[in-house]
Amino acid sequence: MINREDMLELTRRMTPGRTSFTRIAGCYMDAQGEIDGTFNTNFLNLSHGEKEKNLSLAKTIPFSKTNVQLKEYRFSSKAMGAGSKWQLLSAIKDCGLKNDALMETFYELVGEHYRTGSDYAVFVFHDSYDVPVKAADKERLEESEEVFSYIICAICPLAGDYEPGKPVCGFLFPSFSHRSASPDHVAVFQEDPSHPHGELERQMLECV
């Protein structure tokens, strides 16, 4: 189960003035899953308006209804081996989205499995959050107990020319549990839980 407070701790920082997002990358896909263009840039280089717009997309995933729209899944030990989807996600996270070959592999994976009848966009964000130590009375201290490095993926229908609409599915990897990374778990977002894109957890992530 996902703790709502863990997700709120992440989303409270998703504003242009407080964000520690380092990079944003993504691609535009046609309905057949063919790549129609890619981008990859330092998040700090975006204008204030672009930061605000993109943070809104990223925030949709962790701020969604906990354990309803956003559910936690575990990777089996078999699914974390060499050549696995987990290994690909871990490598993307560890390089901070800076390896274009890894990003291309991920986009192709999405294009192969994602099912839709219209053009869409895949947005990927990287963040490094210095998780502050908290005293027993919940007051914040100066030191950080760990740096939580993670990625958020948002899959969005296109609302216009290269203009993403509201995310319909996505994920947070690794999951954030008890204010710490949970490396063998992923939090999967489905905007409509009654009609989920089950291919996200089954084929694209291979989690259970």
N, C-alpha and C positions, 0 to 999 in steps of 0.2 A: 504493500500500500504506500502511496505517495503522501508525504506530510505537506499539507497546504502551506505551512509556515516556511518550509524550505523553498518552495516555489516563490512565495512572496518576497523572501530575502533576495532572490535573484532579480525579480521584476522591479523592485523598488529602485534599482540602480539603472534601469533601462530608460534613461532620459539623456538628452544631449549633454547636459551639464555633469552627469554622474557616471556615464558609461565608461567601461574599460574595454569595450569591444576593440579588437585589434585589426580585424580584417573582415571583408565581405566578398564572397565570390558567388557565381551562379551561372545559369544558362537559360536560354529560351528554347522551348521545344514545340514542335508541331504535334498534332493529334496522333501521329504515327510513331512518336518518340524519337524523331530525328532532330539533332541539335541545330538550331537556327542562329546561334550566336552565344558567346560567353563573355564574362567580365571577371576581374579579380583585382581588388584595390585595397589600399590601406583605409580602414574605416575613418581614421582621423582626418583624412584628406577630403572627406565629403563636406558639402556645405551644411549649415545648420538645418535647413529644410530637408535635405536628403537624409541626414542622420535621423531626424524625427520620423520621417516616413518609413525608413528601414527598421528603426527600432520598434515601431508599431507592429510591423510584420513579425519580427523575432519574438516580441513580447506575447503575441497571440498564443504561442505554444505553451510556455510555462504558466501563463495567467489563466488558461482555460479551466473548465470545471474539473477539479482534481478527482481522480478515480472514476470519472464519468467520460469526459472527453479526453482526458490525459491519464493513461494507464501505464504502469510499469511492467516491463517484460524482462525475463532473465535469459542470458545466453548460456546454453549448455556448454560443458567443457569441450565437447566435440565441435561446437559451432565457434570456438575461439582458437582453433588451430591455424596452422600455416595456410595461407590462401583464402581464409574465411572473410566474410563480410565484416566481422568484428575487427579483424586485423586491418582491413582497409580503413574503417572508420577511425581506428586508433592512430594509424599513420597520418591520416588527414588532420586529426586533432593535434598530433605531436608536431607537425610541420607548420601549424597555424595557417593552413590553407594555401601555403606558398608553393606547393608542388603541383604544377599544372597537369602533369601526367596523371597524378592520383585523382585530381578533380575530374578530369576527363573520364577516367575509369568509372567514377561514381555516377556521373551524368549518364553514361551509357547504360549503367545498371538500372537507373531509374527509367530511362527510355525503354529498356527491354521489358520491364515488368509493370510499370504504372499504366492503369487503364482509365482512359478518359475519351470524350468525344470532341475535345476542343484543344486549342493551343494553350500552353501553360508555361510557367516559369519555376525554376528550382533555385531557391536562395539559400546560401549557407553562410553562417556567421561563426566567428571564433571569438571567445572571450577568455581572459585570465583573471579570475577573481581572487583577491587576497582575502581569505575568509578570516575575519577578526575573531580573536579569543573573546569569549564572554564570561564574565564572572557569575557567581551563583545568583546574584541579584539582577542578572541580565544586562548590567551596564557594560559597555564596550571598553576594551582595553586597547592599547596601542599596537601590540604585536599581532602578527598573523600566525595562525596555527598551520595553515596550508594554503597553497595556491590551487584553486579549482580551475583547471583548464578544460574547456568543453566546447562543443559545437551545437548549434541549432540549425536544423534544416526545415524550411517551409516550402511546401509545394502549393502553388497558387495558380488559379486560372487567370488568363490575361484579360484585363478589363478594357484594353485598348492597345495601341502599338507599343509593345514592350513595357506595358504598365500593369504590374501585378495587382490582382484583386485580393480579397481576404483569403488567407490560407485555408485549404480544405483538409490537409493532413500534414504531418511532419513529425519531428522527434527532437529530443534533447539527449545528447550522448557525451559522456556517460551520465547516468541518472545522478541526482543530488539527494542524498539521504542522510539525515541527522547531521546536516551541515558539513558533509564530506562527500567526496566522489565515491560512487558505487560502480566500479569499472566493469563488472559483469552484468550490469543492468542498463536498460535504455527506457526512457519515458516517451511513449508514442502518443501523438495527438491525432484525433479524428474529429473534425468539426461536427459531423453528424454520426453519432455512435450507432444509430439505428440502421445506417447505410454506410458502413465503414469501407475504406480502401484496405481490405484485408491483405492485399498483395504487399503492403508496406512492411508488415511484420513477418509475413510468411516467406516471400521471395527476396525482397530488397534487404531485409535485416537478418532474416533467419533466426528469429528469437522466439521464445515460447512463453 
